[in-house]
Amino acid sequence: MQLQLIKGKIHRARLTHCDLDYEGSLEIDVEYLKQAEILPYEKILVVNATNGERLETYAIPGEAGSKVFRLNGAAAHKGNVGDIVTIMAFGILDEEEARTFQPKIIVLDENNRVTAVRRGRTPIAE
C-alpha cells in the first residue's frame, strides 16, 4: 500500500505580498524551502489560518534572505498581507517507510524568523 504523508512544512509564515498580476503560485524565500526540504516548483498545500482558505499550488523560489511569502495570480485572492499561513509538501511512501518517517518542520515568528526546526516532534539543533 502507498500512503501520502507530509514531508516538509513551514508553519505560521506571514504573507508579505499578494500580487494578482503575476503567474499563479506562492513565492517563498529559497532558504525556507531548503530548511523545510521543499523543492522549488514542488506542489504544496497552503492553509490560511487567518481566513480559513486552503489552496494547492507550487513553490516558486524567492530571493535568499528576503523572508518573502508572496501569493501570486488567482491565489492572491486567498489571502492578504499579514495573514498567517502553513505550507505543506507531501510524499508517497510505502507502509513500512511511513511507520518511521519524520517530516522536516520549521516554525516562524511574526517577523518570519525561524524559531524552531524539528524532525517530526523532535527538535533539531542547527
Buried (B, 14 or more C-beta within 10 A) or exposed (E): EEBEEBBBBBBBBBBBBBEEEBEBBBBBBBBBBBBBBBBEEBEBBBBBEEEEBEBEBBBBBBEEEBBBBBBBBEBBEBBEEEBBBBBBBBBEBEEEEBEEBEBBBBBBEEEBEBEEBBEEEEEEEE
